[in-house]
Amino acid sequence: MTTILSRRVASVRPPMTREMTRLGNELARAGRSIMSLAQGEPDFDTPKHVREAGKAAIDTGGTRYTDVPGTRELTAAIIRKFERDNGLAFRPEQITIGVGSKQVLYNALQATVDPGDEVVVAVPAWVSYPEMVRLAEGVPVIVPATIETGFKVTPAQLERAITPKTKWLMLNSPSNPSGAVYSAEELKALAAVLAKHPHAWFMSDDIYEKILYTGEPFPTMAKVVPEMASRCLTINGVSKAFAMTGWRCGYGAGPAELIRGINLVQGQSVSHTSSVTQAAAVAALDGPMDFLPPFVAAYRRRRDLVVAAMRGIEGVECMVPDGAFYVFPNCEALLGRRTPEGKIVATDIDLCMYFLEEAGVALVPGSAFELPGHFRISYAASDAALEEGMRRLSDACARLARAA
Ligand SMILES: Cc1ncc(COP(=O)(O)O)c(C=O)c1O
């Protein structure tokens, strides 16, 4: 059969995170009680002063095209943010602003990856990384980081993964889906490997920077290893810290030549993110941050609730994550068991479908993040939903019988 679709697009999978949320919503619309713990989105509102800044932009003519890399005001606010929070100094030509940090990641790969180039992706990784690499006709080189190493890749693994074709190592810390946080020492150890391979660049996805429980300052590669700054793209955004997922604003900072390439891709595709969003993002980055500690404290309390519940389930192994709002338990010991209806739960996908259909809890299987044998719970949800969700998961696991 002929198809209108390109080979490039035919190889891409839709995000399973969205699919599980959609299935959960469908069951909820049909009248089922569903605890939706699949979506990676803060459950609080965008702070009021940020919403007001967006409304003011609408009312005062801030509704026109902006420059492709973003407005001067937001670029300046981003430069101040990097100085204040990360001790990093950038010039305006080193900043790009995208339609969410997702767009910056996408643009960066489009701007740098030629067909057959390799991108090392430490997994479990956010669902979009390997697919974005494929859309750029690159080859994702999957490096599995398991629970034994706290879901972090080791320098030895990185060394083995790098070839003359490597363009990037993509790393996300705090991590979606594991919640793992790389320490400054761990970043230095990875940089020591990259130092031997100067053609390999480092993409630092810092989107969960503010959702951190270590009590330590947040370490980012360009700051921890200044020699890496000349081949590092540091990516961040307002979605997670400021509960602005729907506004769509992320940004990247790095060498001017790279940013110029990213802006070329952007200029011929989306042009820029909404002018209204950019005005709101200035208010977010320059404004008070006192709303954040109570949210981080709430996330931490919910993390502890979920981890305690998971650790109470026979067959589930669970690490305490240091950041983000996800828990990523290992469920390999449950695989091969039988549901009360007699179906064998062979994979993490089967298990998540069983949790959804029989227990009414929407989660995302580890396979979506390239690490089967796990599932992801998003605890960016109310305490009540989490308590009920954990009770249902625990009951559902207890009902799984060992195969005879
Ligand atoms: C690891 C990671 N990076 C990037 C993003 C994209 O965020 P946004 O495009 O809203 O800035 C997400 C969103 O879930 C994420 O989990």
The ligand as a MOL file (V3000), in Angstrom:
LIG
                    3D

  0  0  0     0  0            999 V3000
M  V30 BEGIN CTAB
M  V30 COUNTS 16 16 0 0 0
M  V30 BEGIN ATOM
M  V30 1 C 11.8560 15.9860 30.5730 0
M  V30 2 C 10.9700 16.9530 29.9080 0
M  V30 3 N 11.5110 17.8470 29.0740 0
M  V30 4 C 10.7450 18.7490 28.4350 0
M  V30 5 C 9.3820 18.7740 28.6230 0
M  V30 6 C 8.5790 19.7850 27.8220 0
M  V30 7 O 8.0320 20.7710 28.5800 0
M  V30 8 P 7.4950 22.1150 27.9120 0
M  V30 9 O 7.5480 21.9430 26.4410 0
M  V30 10 O 6.1260 22.2820 28.4330 0
M  V30 11 O 8.4580 23.1990 28.3700 0
M  V30 12 C 8.7720 17.8670 29.4760 0
M  V30 13 C 7.3050 17.8490 29.6510 0
M  V30 14 O 6.7070 16.9600 30.1770 0
M  V30 15 C 9.5860 16.9380 30.1550 0
M  V30 16 O 9.0660 16.0440 30.9960 0
M  V30 END ATOM
M  V30 BEGIN BOND
M  V30 1 1 1 2
M  V30 2 1 2 3
M  V30 3 2 2 15
M  V30 4 2 3 4
M  V30 5 1 4 5
M  V30 6 1 5 6
M  V30 7 2 5 12
M  V30 8 1 6 7
M  V30 9 1 7 8
M  V30 10 2 8 9
M  V30 11 1 8 10
M  V30 12 1 8 11
M  V30 13 1 12 13
M  V30 14 1 12 15
M  V30 15 2 13 14
M  V30 16 1 15 16
M  V30 END BOND
M  V30 END CTAB
M  END
